[in-house]
């Protein structure tokens, strides 16, 4: 089970995907985490990086006594799959 976070630029009159990452994942007993956008560092980078607070509960089947918190940042365009981005753009295109 999981969910995704997509970040789009709308300034050119269409949806341009800037980031596509997993925001929450519970993969059986292999991996479990949540990540939430950290607005402050993201704004300070002027939108060139998207920073998150990631809380990992377990990985590789091993549960942690206390959740591990990390702060990954991704550059614009990181983690976007060109094929998926094109399919998303088709779905988000204006209706005729």
GUVEXRO-15819 format. One record per atom (N, C-alpha, C, O): residue number from 1; z, x, y; residue in three letters. Coordinates in Angstrom, 2 decimals, decimal comma. Example, Ala and Ser with C-alpha at 12.3 -4.5 7.8 and 13.67 -1.06 7.14 Angstrom:
// residues 2
+-----+---------+---------+---------+------+
:  nr :       w :       u :       v : rest :
+-----+---------+---------+---------+------+
:   1 :    7,80 :   13,19 :   -5,69 :  ala :
:   1 :    7,80 :   12,30 :   -4,50 :  ala :
:   1 :    7,80 :   13,20 :   -3,30 :  ala :
:   1 :    8,46 :   14,24 :   -3,32 :  ala :
:   2 :    7,08 :   12,85 :   -2,25 :  ser :
:   2 :    7,14 :   13,67 :   -1,06 :  ser :
:   2 :    7,87 :   12,90 :    0,03 :  ser :
:   2 :    8,04 :   13,41 :    1,14 :  ser :
+-----+---------+---------+---------+------+
***
This chain:
// residues 96
+-----+---------+---------+---------+------+
:  nr :       w :       u :       v : rest :
+-----+---------+---------+---------+------+
:   1 :    0,00 :    0,84 :   -1,17 :  unk :
:   1 :    0,00 :    0,00 :    0,00 :  unk :
:   1 :    0,00 :    0,89 :    1,23 :  unk :
:   1 :    0,67 :    1,92 :    1,26 :  unk :
:   2 :   -0,74 :    0,50 :    2,23 :  unk :
:   2 :   -0,78 :    1,28 :    3,45 :  unk :
:   2 :   -1,43 :    0,51 :    4,58 :  unk :
:   2 :   -1,97 :   -0,57 :    4,39 :  unk :
:   3 :   -1,36 :    1,10 :    5,75 :  unk :
:   3 :   -2,03 :    0,53 :    6,92 :  unk :
:   3 :   -2,58 :    1,68 :    7,75 :  unk :
:   3 :   -2,15 :    2,83 :    7,64 :  unk :
:   4 :   -3,55 :    1,34 :    8,59 :  unk :
:   4 :   -4,23 :    2,34 :    9,39 :  unk :
:   4 :   -4,03 :    2,08 :   10,87 :  unk :
:   4 :   -3,76 :    0,96 :   11,29 :  unk :
:   5 :   -4,17 :    3,16 :   11,65 :  unk :
:   5 :   -4,19 :    3,04 :   13,10 :  unk :
:   5 :   -5,54 :    3,56 :   13,58 :  unk :
:   5 :   -5,95 :    4,67 :   13,24 :  unk :
:   6 :   -6,22 :    2,73 :   14,36 :  unk :
:   6 :   -7,49 :    3,12 :   14,95 :  unk :
:   6 :   -7,30 :    3,17 :   16,46 :  unk :
:   6 :   -6,66 :    2,29 :   17,04 :  unk :
:   7 :   -7,84 :    4,20 :   17,09 :  unk :
:   7 :   -7,82 :    4,32 :   18,55 :  unk :
:   7 :   -9,28 :    4,33 :   19,00 :  unk :
:   7 :  -10,09 :    5,10 :   18,49 :  unk :
:   8 :   -9,59 :    3,47 :   19,97 :  unk :
:   8 :  -10,95 :    3,33 :   20,46 :  unk :
:   8 :  -11,02 :    3,61 :   21,95 :  unk :
:   8 :  -10,07 :    3,35 :   22,69 :  unk :
:   9 :  -12,15 :    4,14 :   22,39 :  unk :
:   9 :  -12,49 :    4,26 :   23,81 :  unk :
:   9 :  -13,42 :    3,10 :   24,12 :  unk :
:   9 :  -14,44 :    2,94 :   23,46 :  unk :
:  10 :  -13,07 :    2,30 :   25,11 :  unk :
:  10 :  -13,89 :    1,13 :   25,47 :  unk :
:  10 :  -14,61 :    1,33 :   26,79 :  unk :
:  10 :  -15,25 :    0,40 :   27,29 :  unk :
:  11 :  -14,52 :    2,53 :   27,37 :  unk :
:  11 :  -15,03 :    2,74 :   28,73 :  unk :
:  11 :  -16,55 :    2,73 :   28,84 :  unk :
:  11 :  -17,07 :    2,65 :   29,95 :  unk :
:  12 :  -17,26 :    2,81 :   27,75 :  unk :
:  12 :  -18,73 :    2,83 :   27,81 :  unk :
:  12 :  -19,34 :    1,49 :   27,40 :  unk :
:  12 :  -20,53 :    1,42 :   27,10 :  unk :
:  13 :  -18,52 :    0,45 :   27,40 :  unk :
:  13 :  -19,03 :   -0,88 :   27,08 :  unk :
:  13 :  -19,16 :   -1,17 :   25,60 :  unk :
:  13 :  -19,73 :   -2,18 :   25,21 :  unk :
:  14 :  -18,63 :   -0,27 :   24,77 :  unk :
:  14 :  -18,64 :   -0,51 :   23,33 :  unk :
:  14 :  -17,42 :    0,22 :   22,73 :  unk :
:  14 :  -16,74 :    0,99 :   23,41 :  unk :
:  15 :  -17,17 :   -0,04 :   21,46 :  unk :
:  15 :  -16,06 :    0,58 :   20,76 :  unk :
:  15 :  -16,47 :    1,96 :   20,25 :  unk :
:  15 :  -17,33 :    2,06 :   19,37 :  unk :
:  16 :  -15,88 :    3,02 :   20,79 :  unk :
:  16 :  -16,10 :    4,37 :   20,28 :  unk :
:  16 :  -14,80 :    4,81 :   19,62 :  unk :
:  16 :  -13,77 :    4,96 :   20,29 :  unk :
:  17 :  -14,84 :    5,02 :   18,32 :  unk :
:  17 :  -13,63 :    5,38 :   17,59 :  unk :
:  17 :  -13,23 :    6,82 :   17,90 :  unk :
:  17 :  -14,03 :    7,74 :   17,72 :  unk :
:  18 :  -11,99 :    7,00 :   18,35 :  unk :
:  18 :  -11,48 :    8,33 :   18,68 :  unk :
:  18 :  -10,56 :    8,87 :   17,60 :  unk :
:  18 :  -10,43 :   10,09 :   17,43 :  unk :
:  19 :   -9,92 :    7,97 :   16,87 :  unk :
:  19 :   -8,97 :    8,40 :   15,84 :  unk :
:  19 :   -8,83 :    7,29 :   14,81 :  unk :
:  19 :   -8,81 :    6,11 :   15,14 :  unk :
:  20 :   -8,72 :    7,71 :   13,55 :  unk :
:  20 :   -8,47 :    6,78 :   12,45 :  unk :
:  20 :   -7,53 :    7,51 :   11,51 :  unk :
:  20 :   -7,93 :    8,46 :   10,85 :  unk :
:  21 :   -6,30 :    7,07 :   11,43 :  unk :
:  21 :   -5,31 :    7,73 :   10,59 :  unk :
:  21 :   -4,44 :    6,71 :    9,88 :  unk :
:  21 :   -4,33 :    5,57 :   10,32 :  unk :
:  22 :   -3,83 :    7,12 :    8,82 :  unk :
:  22 :   -2,89 :    6,26 :    8,11 :  unk :
:  22 :   -1,60 :    6,19 :    8,91 :  unk :
:  22 :   -1,02 :    7,22 :    9,27 :  unk :
:  23 :   -1,14 :    4,98 :    9,19 :  unk :
:  23 :    0,11 :    4,83 :    9,94 :  unk :
:  23 :    1,29 :    4,54 :    9,03 :  unk :
:  23 :    2,44 :    4,81 :    9,38 :  unk :
:  24 :    1,00 :    4,01 :    7,85 :  unk :
:  24 :    2,08 :    3,74 :    6,89 :  unk :
:  24 :    1,49 :    3,82 :    5,49 :  unk :
:  24 :    0,40 :    3,31 :    5,22 :  unk :
:  25 :    2,23 :    4,47 :    4,59 :  unk :
:  25 :    1,74 :    4,63 :    3,23 :  unk :
:  25 :    2,90 :    4,60 :    2,26 :  unk :
:  25 :    3,91 :    5,27 :    2,45 :  unk :
:  26 :    2,75 :    3,81 :    1,22 :  unk :
:  26 :    3,66 :    3,85 :    0,08 :  unk :
:  26 :    2,77 :    3,88 :   -1,15 :  unk :
:  26 :    2,29 :    2,85 :   -1,62 :  unk :
:  27 :    2,58 :    5,08 :   -1,66 :  unk :
:  27 :    1,68 :    5,32 :   -2,79 :  unk :
:  27 :    2,50 :    5,46 :   -4,06 :  unk :
:  27 :    2,83 :    6,57 :   -4,48 :  unk :
:  28 :    2,82 :    4,31 :   -4,66 :  unk :
:  28 :    3,60 :    4,29 :   -5,90 :  unk :
:  28 :    4,82 :    5,17 :   -5,73 :  unk :
:  28 :    5,65 :    4,92 :   -4,85 :  unk :
:  29 :    4,95 :    6,18 :   -6,55 :  unk :
:  29 :    6,09 :    7,08 :   -6,42 :  unk :
:  29 :    5,65 :    8,45 :   -5,92 :  unk :
:  29 :    6,42 :    9,41 :   -6,00 :  unk :
:  30 :    4,40 :    8,56 :   -5,40 :  unk :
:  30 :    3,88 :    9,87 :   -5,00 :  unk :
:  30 :    4,13 :   10,23 :   -3,55 :  unk :
:  30 :    4,43 :   11,39 :   -3,25 :  unk :
:  31 :    4,00 :    9,27 :   -2,64 :  unk :
:  31 :    4,14 :    9,59 :   -1,23 :  unk :
:  31 :    4,51 :    8,34 :   -0,44 :  unk :
:  31 :    3,99 :    7,26 :   -0,70 :  unk :
:  32 :    5,42 :    8,50 :    0,51 :  unk :
:  32 :    5,80 :    7,39 :    1,38 :  unk :
:  32 :    6,14 :    7,88 :    2,76 :  unk :
:  32 :    7,00 :    8,74 :    2,92 :  unk :
:  33 :    5,46 :    7,34 :    3,78 :  unk :
:  33 :    5,73 :    7,74 :    5,15 :  unk :
:  33 :    5,30 :    6,66 :    6,12 :  unk :
:  33 :    4,53 :    5,76 :    5,78 :  unk :
:  34 :    5,80 :    6,77 :    7,34 :  unk :
:  34 :    5,32 :    5,98 :    8,46 :  unk :
:  34 :    5,07 :    6,95 :    9,61 :  unk :
:  34 :    5,78 :    7,94 :    9,75 :  unk :
:  35 :    4,07 :    6,66 :   10,41 :  unk :
:  35 :    3,89 :    7,43 :   11,64 :  unk :
:  35 :    3,57 :    6,48 :   12,77 :  unk :
:  35 :    2,78 :    5,55 :   12,64 :  unk :
:  36 :    4,22 :    6,75 :   13,88 :  unk :
:  36 :    4,09 :    5,91 :   15,08 :  unk :
:  36 :    3,59 :    6,77 :   16,23 :  unk :
:  36 :    4,02 :    7,92 :   16,39 :  unk :
:  37 :    2,69 :    6,21 :   17,03 :  unk :
:  37 :    2,16 :    6,93 :   18,18 :  unk :
:  37 :    3,29 :    7,29 :   19,14 :  unk :
:  37 :    4,10 :    6,44 :   19,49 :  unk :
:  38 :    3,32 :    8,56 :   19,54 :  unk :
:  38 :    4,31 :    9,05 :   20,50 :  unk :
:  38 :    3,61 :    9,10 :   21,86 :  unk :
:  38 :    2,85 :   10,02 :   22,15 :  unk :
:  39 :    3,88 :    8,10 :   22,68 :  unk :
:  39 :    3,15 :    7,88 :   23,92 :  unk :
:  39 :    3,28 :    9,05 :   24,90 :  unk :
:  39 :    2,28 :    9,46 :   25,49 :  unk :
:  40 :    4,48 :    9,60 :   25,09 :  unk :
:  40 :    4,70 :   10,66 :   26,08 :  unk :
:  40 :    3,78 :   11,86 :   25,89 :  unk :
:  40 :    3,00 :   12,17 :   26,79 :  unk :
:  41 :    3,86 :   12,55 :   24,75 :  unk :
:  41 :    2,97 :   13,71 :   24,56 :  unk :
:  41 :    1,48 :   13,35 :   24,58 :  unk :
:  41 :    0,65 :   14,14 :   25,01 :  unk :
:  42 :    1,16 :   12,15 :   24,11 :  unk :
:  42 :   -0,24 :   11,72 :   24,13 :  unk :
:  42 :   -0,73 :   11,58 :   25,57 :  unk :
:  42 :   -1,82 :   12,04 :   25,89 :  unk :
:  43 :    0,06 :   10,96 :   26,43 :  unk :
:  43 :   -0,32 :   10,83 :   27,84 :  unk :
:  43 :   -0,39 :   12,18 :   28,53 :  unk :
:  43 :   -1,29 :   12,42 :   29,33 :  unk :
:  44 :    0,56 :   13,05 :   28,23 :  unk :
:  44 :    0,57 :   14,39 :   28,86 :  unk :
:  44 :   -0,68 :   15,20 :   28,48 :  unk :
:  44 :   -1,09 :   16,07 :   29,23 :  unk :
:  45 :   -1,27 :   14,92 :   27,34 :  unk :
:  45 :   -2,49 :   15,63 :   26,94 :  unk :
:  45 :   -3,74 :   14,99 :   27,55 :  unk :
:  45 :   -4,86 :   15,42 :   27,27 :  unk :
:  46 :   -3,54 :   13,97 :   28,37 :  unk :
:  46 :   -4,63 :   13,24 :   29,01 :  unk :
:  46 :   -5,60 :   12,65 :   27,98 :  unk :
:  46 :   -6,81 :   12,59 :   28,19 :  unk :
:  47 :   -5,03 :   12,23 :   26,85 :  unk :
:  47 :   -5,82 :   11,58 :   25,82 :  unk :
:  47 :   -6,67 :   12,52 :   24,99 :  unk :
:  47 :   -7,51 :   12,07 :   24,21 :  unk :
:  48 :   -6,46 :   13,83 :   25,13 :  unk :
:  48 :   -7,22 :   14,79 :   24,32 :  unk :
:  48 :   -6,62 :   14,95 :   22,93 :  unk :
:  48 :   -7,30 :   15,35 :   21,99 :  unk :
:  49 :   -5,33 :   14,63 :   22,82 :  unk :
:  49 :   -4,63 :   14,67 :   21,53 :  unk :
:  49 :   -3,83 :   13,38 :   21,40 :  unk :
:  49 :   -3,36 :   12,82 :   22,39 :  unk :
:  50 :   -3,68 :   12,93 :   20,17 :  unk :
:  50 :   -2,86 :   11,76 :   19,87 :  unk :
:  50 :   -1,69 :   12,26 :   19,04 :  unk :
:  50 :   -1,87 :   12,74 :   17,92 :  unk :
:  51 :   -0,49 :   12,14 :   19,59 :  unk :
:  51 :    0,70 :   12,68 :   18,94 :  unk :
:  51 :    1,51 :   11,55 :   18,31 :  unk :
:  51 :    1,57 :   10,44 :   18,83 :  unk :
:  52 :    2,13 :   11,87 :   17,19 :  unk :
:  52 :    2,87 :   10,90 :   16,40 :  unk :
:  52 :    4,24 :   11,42 :   16,03 :  unk :
:  52 :    4,48 :   12,63 :   16,01 :  unk :
:  53 :    5,11 :   10,50 :   15,75 :  unk :
:  53 :    6,38 :   10,80 :   15,09 :  unk :
:  53 :    6,22 :   10,30 :   13,67 :  unk :
:  53 :    6,07 :    9,10 :   13,43 :  unk :
:  54 :    6,26 :   11,23 :   12,71 :  unk :
:  54 :    6,02 :   10,88 :   11,31 :  unk :
:  54 :    7,32 :   11,02 :   10,53 :  unk :
:  54 :    7,95 :   12,07 :   10,54 :  unk :
:  55 :    7,72 :    9,95 :    9,85 :  unk :
:  55 :    8,93 :    9,94 :    9,02 :  unk :
:  55 :    8,51 :    9,85 :    7,57 :  unk :
:  55 :    7,94 :    8,85 :    7,13 :  unk :
:  56 :    8,80 :   10,91 :    6,81 :  unk :
:  56 :    8,43 :   10,96 :    5,40 :  unk :
:  56 :    9,66 :   10,71 :    4,55 :  unk :
:  56 :   10,67 :   11,40 :    4,68 :  unk :
:  57 :    9,58 :    9,71 :    3,68 :  unk :
:  57 :   10,69 :    9,36 :    2,80 :  unk :
:  57 :   10,61 :   10,08 :    1,47 :  unk :
:  57 :   11,63 :   10,48 :    0,91 :  unk :
:  58 :    9,39 :   10,26 :    0,96 :  unk :
:  58 :    9,20 :   10,99 :   -0,30 :  unk :
:  58 :    7,78 :   11,52 :   -0,37 :  unk :
:  58 :    6,87 :   10,96 :    0,23 :  unk :
:  59 :    7,60 :   12,61 :   -1,12 :  unk :
:  59 :    6,26 :   13,14 :   -1,37 :  unk :
:  59 :    6,25 :   13,87 :   -2,70 :  unk :
:  59 :    7,26 :   14,43 :   -3,14 :  unk :
:  60 :    5,07 :   13,87 :   -3,32 :  unk :
:  60 :    4,89 :   14,46 :   -4,65 :  unk :
:  60 :    5,93 :   13,95 :   -5,64 :  unk :
:  60 :    6,40 :   14,68 :   -6,51 :  unk :
:  61 :    6,29 :   12,66 :   -5,49 :  unk :
:  61 :    7,23 :   12,02 :   -6,40 :  unk :
:  61 :    8,69 :   12,36 :   -6,16 :  unk :
:  61 :    9,55 :   11,93 :   -6,91 :  unk :
:  62 :    8,98 :   13,13 :   -5,13 :  unk :
:  62 :   10,36 :   13,57 :   -4,85 :  unk :
:  62 :   10,89 :   12,88 :   -3,59 :  unk :
:  62 :   10,34 :   13,05 :   -2,50 :  unk :
:  63 :   11,96 :   12,10 :   -3,76 :  unk :
:  63 :   12,61 :   11,43 :   -2,64 :  unk :
:  63 :   13,51 :   12,42 :   -1,92 :  unk :
:  63 :   14,17 :   13,25 :   -2,55 :  unk :
:  64 :   13,54 :   12,33 :   -0,60 :  unk :
:  64 :   14,40 :   13,21 :    0,20 :  unk :
:  64 :   15,74 :   12,51 :    0,44 :  unk :
:  64 :   15,78 :   11,29 :    0,58 :  unk :
:  65 :   16,83 :   13,27 :    0,48 :  unk :
:  65 :   18,15 :   12,69 :    0,77 :  unk :
:  65 :   18,15 :   12,07 :    2,16 :  unk :
:  65 :   18,69 :   10,98 :    2,36 :  unk :
:  66 :   17,56 :   12,76 :    3,10 :  unk :
:  66 :   17,38 :   12,25 :    4,46 :  unk :
:  66 :   15,89 :   12,28 :    4,77 :  unk :
:  66 :   15,20 :   13,23 :    4,40 :  unk :
:  67 :   15,38 :   11,26 :    5,46 :  unk :
:  67 :   13,95 :   11,28 :    5,80 :  unk :
:  67 :   13,60 :   12,53 :    6,61 :  unk :
:  67 :   14,41 :   13,00 :    7,41 :  unk :
:  68 :   12,41 :   13,06 :    6,39 :  unk :
:  68 :   11,93 :   14,23 :    7,13 :  unk :
:  68 :   11,06 :   13,74 :    8,28 :  unk :
:  68 :   10,15 :   12,93 :    8,10 :  unk :
:  69 :   11,36 :   14,24 :    9,47 :  unk :
:  69 :   10,61 :   13,83 :   10,65 :  unk :
:  69 :    9,78 :   15,02 :   11,14 :  unk :
:  69 :   10,28 :   16,13 :   11,31 :  unk :
:  70 :    8,50 :   14,75 :   11,34 :  unk :
:  70 :    7,61 :   15,77 :   11,89 :  unk :
:  70 :    6,87 :   15,15 :   13,07 :  unk :
:  70 :    6,94 :   13,94 :   13,29 :  unk :
:  71 :    6,17 :   15,97 :   13,82 :  unk :
:  71 :    5,49 :   15,50 :   15,02 :  unk :
:  71 :    4,04 :   16,01 :   15,05 :  unk :
:  71 :    3,70 :   16,87 :   15,86 :  unk :
:  72 :    3,19 :   15,47 :   14,17 :  unk :
:  72 :    1,79 :   15,92 :   14,16 :  unk :
:  72 :    1,01 :   15,38 :   15,35 :  unk :
:  72 :    1,27 :   14,28 :   15,84 :  unk :
:  73 :    0,04 :   16,17 :   15,81 :  unk :
:  73 :   -0,90 :   15,74 :   16,85 :  unk :
:  73 :   -2,31 :   15,95 :   16,31 :  unk :
:  73 :   -2,58 :   16,93 :   15,63 :  unk :
:  74 :   -3,19 :   15,02 :   16,64 :  unk :
:  74 :   -4,57 :   15,07 :   16,19 :  unk :
:  74 :   -5,49 :   15,07 :   17,41 :  unk :
:  74 :   -5,24 :   14,34 :   18,37 :  unk :
:  75 :   -6,54 :   15,87 :   17,38 :  unk :
:  75 :   -7,50 :   15,91 :   18,47 :  unk :
:  75 :   -8,39 :   14,67 :   18,43 :  unk :
:  75 :   -8,54 :   14,03 :   17,39 :  unk :
:  76 :   -8,97 :   14,34 :   19,59 :  unk :
:  76 :   -9,95 :   13,25 :   19,64 :  unk :
:  76 :  -11,03 :   13,50 :   18,61 :  unk :
:  76 :  -11,55 :   14,61 :   18,52 :  unk :
:  77 :  -11,35 :   12,49 :   17,84 :  unk :
:  77 :  -12,40 :   12,62 :   16,84 :  unk :
:  77 :  -11,91 :   13,08 :   15,49 :  unk :
:  77 :  -12,61 :   12,94 :   14,49 :  unk :
:  78 :  -10,68 :   13,64 :   15,43 :  unk :
:  78 :  -10,13 :   14,04 :   14,14 :  unk :
:  78 :   -9,97 :   12,82 :   13,25 :  unk :
:  78 :   -9,68 :   11,72 :   13,73 :  unk :
:  79 :  -10,15 :   13,02 :   12,00 :  unk :
:  79 :   -9,89 :   12,01 :   10,98 :  unk :
:  79 :  -10,84 :   10,82 :   11,04 :  unk :
:  79 :  -10,61 :    9,82 :   10,36 :  unk :
:  80 :  -11,89 :   10,91 :   11,83 :  unk :
:  80 :  -12,85 :    9,81 :   11,84 :  unk :
:  80 :  -13,96 :   10,15 :   10,86 :  unk :
:  80 :  -14,47 :   11,26 :   10,84 :  unk :
:  81 :  -14,31 :    9,20 :   10,07 :  unk :
:  81 :  -15,38 :    9,32 :    9,09 :  unk :
:  81 :  -16,62 :    8,70 :    9,72 :  unk :
:  81 :  -16,62 :    7,51 :   10,05 :  unk :
:  82 :  -17,66 :    9,49 :    9,90 :  unk :
:  82 :  -18,86 :    9,01 :   10,59 :  unk :
:  82 :  -19,38 :    7,72 :    9,98 :  unk :
:  82 :  -19,72 :    6,79 :   10,70 :  unk :
:  83 :  -19,46 :    7,66 :    8,65 :  unk :
:  83 :  -19,95 :    6,45 :    8,00 :  unk :
:  83 :  -19,06 :    5,26 :    8,28 :  unk :
:  83 :  -19,55 :    4,17 :    8,58 :  unk :
:  84 :  -17,74 :    5,47 :    8,18 :  unk :
:  84 :  -16,80 :    4,38 :    8,45 :  unk :
:  84 :  -16,86 :    3,98 :    9,92 :  unk :
:  84 :  -16,79 :    2,79 :   10,23 :  unk :
:  85 :  -17,00 :    4,95 :   10,82 :  unk :
:  85 :  -17,08 :    4,64 :   12,24 :  unk :
:  85 :  -18,31 :    3,79 :   12,55 :  unk :
:  85 :  -18,25 :    2,87 :   13,36 :  unk :
:  86 :  -19,42 :    4,11 :   11,89 :  unk :
:  86 :  -20,64 :    3,32 :   12,10 :  unk :
:  86 :  -20,45 :    1,89 :   11,59 :  unk :
:  86 :  -20,89 :    0,94 :   12,23 :  unk :
:  87 :  -19,80 :    1,74 :   10,43 :  unk :
:  87 :  -19,54 :    0,40 :    9,89 :  unk :
:  87 :  -18,60 :   -0,37 :   10,82 :  unk :
:  87 :  -18,80 :   -1,55 :   11,08 :  unk :
:  88 :  -17,57 :    0,32 :   11,33 :  unk :
:  88 :  -16,65 :   -0,34 :   12,28 :  unk :
:  88 :  -17,39 :   -0,76 :   13,53 :  unk :
:  88 :  -17,17 :   -1,87 :   14,04 :  unk :
:  89 :  -18,27 :    0,09 :   14,04 :  unk :
:  89 :  -19,04 :   -0,24 :   15,25 :  unk :
:  89 :  -19,89 :   -1,48 :   15,01 :  unk :
:  89 :  -20,01 :   -2,33 :   15,89 :  unk :
:  90 :  -20,50 :   -1,59 :   13,83 :  unk :
:  90 :  -21,30 :   -2,77 :   13,51 :  unk :
:  90 :  -20,44 :   -4,02 :   13,52 :  unk :
:  90 :  -20,84 :   -5,06 :   14,05 :  unk :
:  91 :  -19,25 :   -3,93 :   12,93 :  unk :
:  91 :  -18,36 :   -5,10 :   12,88 :  unk :
:  91 :  -17,86 :   -5,48 :   14,27 :  unk :
:  91 :  -17,61 :   -6,65 :   14,54 :  unk :
:  92 :  -17,71 :   -4,48 :   15,16 :  unk :
:  92 :  -17,14 :   -4,74 :   16,47 :  unk :
:  92 :  -18,20 :   -4,96 :   17,55 :  unk :
:  92 :  -17,87 :   -5,15 :   18,72 :  unk :
:  93 :  -19,47 :   -4,94 :   17,17 :  unk :
:  93 :  -20,55 :   -5,16 :   18,14 :  unk :
:  93 :  -20,46 :   -6,58 :   18,69 :  unk :
:  93 :  -20,01 :   -7,50 :   18,00 :  unk :
:  94 :  -20,90 :   -6,76 :   19,93 :  unk :
:  94 :  -20,89 :   -8,11 :   20,51 :  unk :
:  94 :  -21,75 :   -9,07 :   19,68 :  unk :
:  94 :  -22,80 :   -8,69 :   19,17 :  unk :
:  95 :  -21,30 :  -10,29 :   19,57 :  unk :
:  95 :  -22,06 :  -11,33 :   18,86 :  unk :
:  95 :  -23,23 :  -11,76 :   19,74 :  unk :
:  95 :  -23,10 :  -11,84 :   20,96 :  unk :
:  96 :  -24,34 :  -12,01 :   19,11 :  unk :
:  96 :  -25,53 :  -12,45 :   19,87 :  unk :
:  96 :  -25,58 :  -13,94 :   19,99 :  unk :
:  96 :  -26,51 :  -14,48 :   20,59 :  unk :
+-----+---------+---------+---------+------+
***
